[in-house]
């Protein structure tokens, strides 16, 4: 099939590349000329394991193309995917849909035959209704169908998630589009993916409800971890004990920093904003948002406690600063609050991340990027394991540092407290 992906951010690029690998002809469109030129050279704008290889392979085989010409790309394609950003509005918790609607208006000018227009961006309920009205101002409804087909890609595991999804949700108000899209996704359905045909509004809400529930699980176990720290219990035992209940499940029951990234923070706020418009109180999700926003403050106090209120001139090393492993995404990462907090308190901060230095810390006082784990730990008083990269899971602290008084604050609980203490280091974890 001939597909057009509008937006080469995380969703658009990964989805477009993977669709091309299934044998479809895909054009990835973006107005950023520099990004498109780099993609043609095989330079990938995001960190995602395995993505570069797939881009090079399918671009070489001419199933994958990159363009800045939206009009021409739409005309050449049968199915159009809208994959632009829907960030939180500056002055409210609602989703900013200006890019979605602007793209819809542009598409309407380029429709030359029947097109399926798919919203793959995460959008609130009724967005598809508005998009349909915008397009119908320029084109008769018989020439297009607006569909909601949310993505469920995890950063760091996106390619696997695309090829082996739990489910494919397609929200359409007409049977023709359902038939075509079921055919498009047939290679994934044949490998076990559950195809869920539903109406457009339901598909929009499925995405938000899914992310809100996962954010709730993260926040729940973080609050239980707070109780564990007060009662001398290891939260890892609690996670296992409740996670083995099939009604609950073990995924997303890992205590740690606040949730961050491109989805949970903005999507929890957006679903509450949508509920407010419909005069519905989502009290549980509101509580999740409040608790998560306070999480970094609790961790800051914990660091202050660990250093016995003597932060000034202490050398603090961060291992990992992204919101999770296997991504370069810094959006709403706890490090964006923790590092400035320590900087203001007079600490000397070094950080190492496998995805390189971060512009977010360039203007902060006494914050320096290290090019290796060893360099980051040199002369450190406290090491904070912030992100669970595999690189950090087997560090021999005794071999890598001469400081016998080094304190380890393991925010991901990747080490055995007993083993670390046997090496002679002071150890703190989350919920331990």
Secondary structure, 3 states (H helix, E strand, C coil): CEEEEECCCHHHHHHHHHHHHCCCEEEEECCCHHHHHHHHCCCCCCCCCCHHHHHHHHHHCCCEEEECCHHHHHHHCCEEEECCCCCECCCCCCECCHHHHHHHHHHHCCCCCCEEEEECCCCCCCHHHHHHHHHHCCCCHHHEEEEECCCCCCCCCHHHHHHCCCEEEEECCCHHHHHHHHHHCHHHHCCCCEEEEECHHHHHHHHHHHHHHHHHHHHHHHHHHHHHHHHCCCHHHHHHHHHCCCCCCCCCCCCCCCCCCCCHHHHHHHHHHHHHHCCCCCHHHHHHHHHHHHHHHHHHHHHHHHCCCCCCCCEEEEECCCCCCCCCCCCCCCHHHHHHHHHHCCCEEEEECCCCCCHHHCCCCCEEECCCHHHHHCCCCEEEECCCCHHHCCCCHHHHCCCCCCEEEECCCCCCHHHHHHCCCEEEECCC
